[in-house]
Amino acid sequence: MGQVYDVTVIGGGVVGMATAMALSNRTELSMVVLEAEDHLAAHQTGHNSGVIHSGIYYKPGSLKAKNCVEGREAMYSFCEKYNIAHERCGKVIVALTEAELPQLDTLEKRGKANGLVDIRRLTAAQVKGLEPHAAGLGGIHVPYTGIVDYKAVVATYGKIIQEAGCEIRTSSRVTKVEHAGGNFILQTAKGEVQTRAIVNCGGLQSDRIAHMCGVDPKLQIIPFRGEYFEIVKEKEHLVRNLVYPVPDPRFPFLGVHFTRMIEGGIEAGPNAVLAFKREGYEFGDISIPDLFQYGTYIGFWRMVLKFWKTGIGEMYRSLNKAAFVGALQKLVPEIENKDIHRTGSGVRAQALAPNGALLDDFAIEEADHMIHVLNAPSPAATASISIGETIATMAIKNFGLHVK
Ligand SMILES: Cc1cc2nc3c(=O)[nH]c(=O)nc-3n(C[C@H](O)[C@H](O)[C@H](O)COP(=O)(O)OP(=O)(O)OC[C@H]3O[C@@H](n4cnc5c(N)ncnc54)[C@H](O)[C@@H]3O)c2cc1C
C-alpha cells in the first residue's frame, strides 16, 4: 500500500492554502494539497479585486465579521513579515441619493459594532477632500481597508506549507472519492491518493466535491461573474484610492466600484452577472451540464422569481459598455466611455439555498473525518488566515490530529 496521508486538502485557492498552512504550523501530520489546475490560485483567488476588506459590511457576530476583522490584521502582519507588497490605503463609501444616507448610519453602526472605531462620517465636501472627483451627498471613510495581490499571498502560503514538509500537487483534479478500510481513496488526474481525512476547499466545485464524498451539502453553488474594466493611464488621477457605493442590502455583492491595485492602475467593477458555466470567465462560456444542474434546482427558480429584474439589468450592463459606464459615472461623473477598457473577470462561487436565498455568511460543514467549505465568498481572501485557523481547530478535533 502506498502512503496514506493524515489530511488531504482539495483546492489550492486562498482558503485551502491558508488551511493547509495553519494545519502544518500547528500539528504533526502528513498532508497533501490537491489542485485541479496547473497553478495555485487559478480561480476566485487569482481573479479578485485584491482588496483587504475592513469588516464594515458584515452582520456583527457573523463568521464573516469575526474572520474578516481578525483576518484583516493577520493579513497585514503576514504581508509585513514576508515582504509582500501591500498598502493600508483606506477607502471611501459614498451615498449617491438621499435614500442611501440612512444606509450609511447602518454601515457606521455595523462597523463600530465590529470594532472599527476609527471609521469617520464624511460630508459631501469631506468626500471631495479625500476623492476630489467622486460624487456623493455624504460618505464614510474606512481607514482599515487596504490592497494586496492574493496570488503573491498564496505563493507564500505555499512556501510555508512545503517548508513544513507537506506536499502540493497541481494538475491533480479529484474526480472520485471512495471509502476503503477506514480511509478515503481519491482518484485524481495524476493517480490515486489515500488519506485519513479530507478538507474540501473546492470553491466553485465545492458542492460537487461534497456530493462525491457522500455528503449532501443542501445547497448549490451558482456562479456569478464579475467583470472588470481598467482606467486608461491619463485618467487615473480621477481616483486616488478606493471608491465604493452603498451596497444594496438585498445582495451579498458590493456594487461596481473603483479600486487602486497594488501593482499599479485603477480597476472599475466588478458587476455580478449570472454565468452560464462555473468557470465561465467570458459571456459566451457555456456549459450544458452546469446549466442543466442549476436549471433543475428549485432554489435557482426561486432566486430568479425574486431577482429577475436585477439579473436582467446586470446582463444588460455586461453586454453594453455605455450602461456600465453609466453606473460608474454615478460615482465619478467625469469618467467617460473612452476612459476605460475591459481587462478580465472573476467568477464568484455563491451558495444558493433551496429556498432561493443567496447564503450571506461563510458555511463550513463537518462530517466524519471531513470538513467541507461550502460558502467562502468575499471577504474570504482577506479573512483567509483566520478561516484557516478556524478550520484547523475543527480538524484537530474532528480528525484527532496531534498538536505540536
Ligand atoms: C470577482 C471577485 C472579486 C473579489 N474580490 C475580493 C476582494 O477584493 N477581497 C477579498 O477578500 N475577497 C474577494 N473575493 C472573494 C475571494 O476571492 C474568495 O472568497 C476566495 O478567493 C475564495 O477562495 P477559495 O480558496 O475558497 O476558492 P478558489 O480560489 O476558487 O479556490 C478553489 C480551488 O479549488 C480547485 N478545485 C476545484 N475543484 C477541484 C477538484 N475537483 N480537485 C482539486 N481541486 C479543485 C480550483 O481549481 C481552485 O483553485 C472576490 C471574488 C471574486 C470572484
The ligand as an SDF file (V2000), in Angstrom:
LIG
                    3D

 53 58  0  0  0  0  0  0  0  0999 V2000
  -14.6060   38.9760   -8.8410 C   0  0  0  0  0  0  0  0  0  0  0  0
  -14.2140   38.7100   -7.4070 C   0  0  0  0  0  0  0  0  0  0  0  0
  -13.7060   39.7450   -6.6050 C   0  0  0  0  0  0  0  0  0  0  0  0
  -13.3610   39.5000   -5.2790 C   0  0  0  0  0  0  0  0  0  0  0  0
  -12.7400   40.4650   -4.5430 N   0  0  0  0  0  0  0  0  0  0  0  0
  -12.2900   40.1710   -3.3000 C   0  0  0  0  0  0  0  0  0  0  0  0
  -11.5210   41.1070   -2.5680 C   0  0  0  0  0  0  0  0  0  0  0  0
  -11.1630   42.1590   -3.0590 O   0  0  0  0  0  0  0  0  0  0  0  0
  -11.1520   40.7960   -1.2900 N   0  0  0  0  0  0  0  0  0  0  0  0
  -11.4940   39.6020   -0.7190 C   0  0  0  0  0  0  0  0  0  0  0  0
  -11.1560   39.3800    0.4450 O   0  0  0  0  0  0  0  0  0  0  0  0
  -12.1870   38.6860   -1.4100 N   0  0  0  0  0  0  0  0  0  0  0  0
  -12.5620   38.9350   -2.6830 C   0  0  0  0  0  0  0  0  0  0  0  0
  -13.2280   37.9910   -3.4140 N   0  0  0  0  0  0  0  0  0  0  0  0
  -13.5260   36.7140   -2.7900 C   0  0  0  0  0  0  0  0  0  0  0  0
  -12.3130   35.8150   -2.7370 C   0  0  0  0  0  0  0  0  0  0  0  0
  -11.5590   35.8840   -3.9160 O   0  0  0  0  0  0  0  0  0  0  0  0
  -12.8040   34.3940   -2.4970 C   0  0  0  0  0  0  0  0  0  0  0  0
  -13.6570   34.4170   -1.3760 O   0  0  0  0  0  0  0  0  0  0  0  0
  -11.6560   33.4360   -2.2260 C   0  0  0  0  0  0  0  0  0  0  0  0
  -10.6960   33.5390   -3.2450 O   0  0  0  0  0  0  0  0  0  0  0  0
  -12.1830   32.0240   -2.1330 C   0  0  0  0  0  0  0  0  0  0  0  0
  -11.0680   31.1780   -2.0450 O   0  0  0  0  0  0  0  0  0  0  0  0
  -11.2460   29.6320   -2.2120 P   0  0  0  0  0  0  0  0  0  0  0  0
   -9.9250   29.0200   -1.9170 O   0  0  0  0  0  0  0  0  0  0  0  0
  -12.4270   29.1810   -1.4230 O   0  0  0  0  0  0  0  0  0  0  0  0
  -11.6850   29.4160   -3.7340 O   0  0  0  0  0  0  0  0  0  0  0  0
  -10.8170   29.3880   -5.0700 P   0  0  0  0  0  0  0  0  0  0  0  0
   -9.8070   30.4430   -5.0970 O   0  0  0  0  0  0  0  0  0  0  0  0
  -11.7980   29.3590   -6.1920 O   0  0  0  0  0  0  0  0  0  0  0  0
  -10.0610   28.0140   -4.9750 O   0  0  0  0  0  0  0  0  0  0  0  0
  -10.6930   26.7730   -5.1350 C   0  0  0  0  0  0  0  0  0  0  0  0
   -9.6990   25.8730   -5.8290 C   0  0  0  0  0  0  0  0  0  0  0  0
  -10.2100   24.5460   -5.8650 O   0  0  0  0  0  0  0  0  0  0  0  0
   -9.7800   23.9680   -7.0720 C   0  0  0  0  0  0  0  0  0  0  0  0
  -10.6260   22.8090   -7.3780 N   0  0  0  0  0  0  0  0  0  0  0  0
  -11.9270   22.8250   -7.7630 C   0  0  0  0  0  0  0  0  0  0  0  0
  -12.3500   21.5550   -7.9580 N   0  0  0  0  0  0  0  0  0  0  0  0
  -11.3210   20.7420   -7.6630 C   0  0  0  0  0  0  0  0  0  0  0  0
  -11.1540   19.3360   -7.6780 C   0  0  0  0  0  0  0  0  0  0  0  0
  -12.1560   18.5010   -8.0210 N   0  0  0  0  0  0  0  0  0  0  0  0
   -9.9320   18.8070   -7.3580 N   0  0  0  0  0  0  0  0  0  0  0  0
   -8.9050   19.6420   -6.9940 C   0  0  0  0  0  0  0  0  0  0  0  0
   -9.0160   20.9910   -6.9690 N   0  0  0  0  0  0  0  0  0  0  0  0
  -10.2180   21.5380   -7.2890 C   0  0  0  0  0  0  0  0  0  0  0  0
   -9.9110   25.0760   -8.0860 C   0  0  0  0  0  0  0  0  0  0  0  0
   -9.1440   24.8550   -9.2350 O   0  0  0  0  0  0  0  0  0  0  0  0
   -9.4560   26.2760   -7.2690 C   0  0  0  0  0  0  0  0  0  0  0  0
   -8.0960   26.5760   -7.4440 O   0  0  0  0  0  0  0  0  0  0  0  0
  -13.5680   38.1990   -4.7390 C   0  0  0  0  0  0  0  0  0  0  0  0
  -14.0470   37.1690   -5.5510 C   0  0  0  0  0  0  0  0  0  0  0  0
  -14.3400   37.4060   -6.8850 C   0  0  0  0  0  0  0  0  0  0  0  0
  -14.7710   36.2720   -7.7430 C   0  0  0  0  0  0  0  0  0  0  0  0
  1  2  1  0
  2  3  1  0
  2 52  2  0
  3  4  2  0
  4  5  1  0
  4 50  1  0
  5  6  2  0
  6  7  1  0
  6 13  1  0
  7  8  2  0
  7  9  1  0
  9 10  1  0
 10 11  2  0
 10 12  1  0
 12 13  2  0
 13 14  1  0
 14 15  1  0
 14 50  1  0
 15 16  1  0
 16 17  1  0
 16 18  1  0
 18 19  1  0
 18 20  1  0
 20 21  1  0
 20 22  1  0
 22 23  1  0
 23 24  1  0
 24 25  2  0
 24 26  1  0
 24 27  1  0
 27 28  1  0
 28 29  2  0
 28 30  1  0
 28 31  1  0
 31 32  1  0
 32 33  1  0
 33 34  1  0
 33 48  1  0
 34 35  1  0
 35 36  1  0
 35 46  1  0
 36 37  1  0
 36 45  1  0
 37 38  2  0
 38 39  1  0
 39 40  1  0
 39 45  2  0
 40 41  1  0
 40 42  2  0
 42 43  1  0
 43 44  2  0
 44 45  1  0
 46 47  1  0
 46 48  1  0
 48 49  1  0
 50 51  2  0
 51 52  1  0
 52 53  1  0
M  END
$$$$
